[in-house]
Amino acid sequence: MIHKNDIQELEILKHVEETPHLSNRIAAQKLGCSIKLAHEVLKKMAGRGLLHIKKVHSRRWDYFLTPKGISEKARLTMEFLDFSMHFYHEARKLSSQVCRDLADSGVKKLSFLGAGDLAEIVYLGLKEWGLELEAIYDDEKKSFLGHDTQLLSDLVDNKHGAVLVCLYDPKQPTANNYLPEGVKVNDNFHWIFN
């Protein structure tokens, strides 16, 4: 299992590989954290010998990967790819089973809550078991595989029946029964990771 701090370090190492210009503010934006926390992450990475820091002037410091940093980036990349493949296979297997169970119970149409990567995986199970996609609810994406999406707030008026939750917590991708903030549990919801 890849941990959040591993993903943070990988983001920093990828950035430094592309450009030596990295401020605490840029690091904070990349990591989605406070400037103080970003500074601590950079300091720890330098302390572990992953980054070499060169002071250009009082307000600019450039960062470079050390040989150890290059090696760590390769290790983290492989670990991330391994986790991604495991996640894909697990999501594919579980989503196919959920779609099968719904089809066996007489469901013909269903809706998706979320239009991201997981929805694309779930769509394979939907097609495999002859189900029809009725609606997609997502606030960030306007369309999904040629279908227009509706806002999450429109889900309150859902009269369609079964809704597959195709969203996950980025911090814990396989956590059970995840819902985005503001969406209330509904008896028609079905989760991939349950």
Secondary structure, DSSP 8 states (H G I E B T S, - for coil): ---HHHHHHHHHHHHHHH-SB--HHHHHHHHTS-HHHHHHHHHHHHHTTSEEEEEEETTEEEEEE-HHHHHHHHHHHHHHHHHHHHHHHHHHHHHHHHHHHHHHTT--EEEEE--SHHHHHHHHHHHHTT-EEEEEE-SS-SEETTEE-B-GGGGGG--S--EEE---BTTBTT-TT---TT----TTEEES--
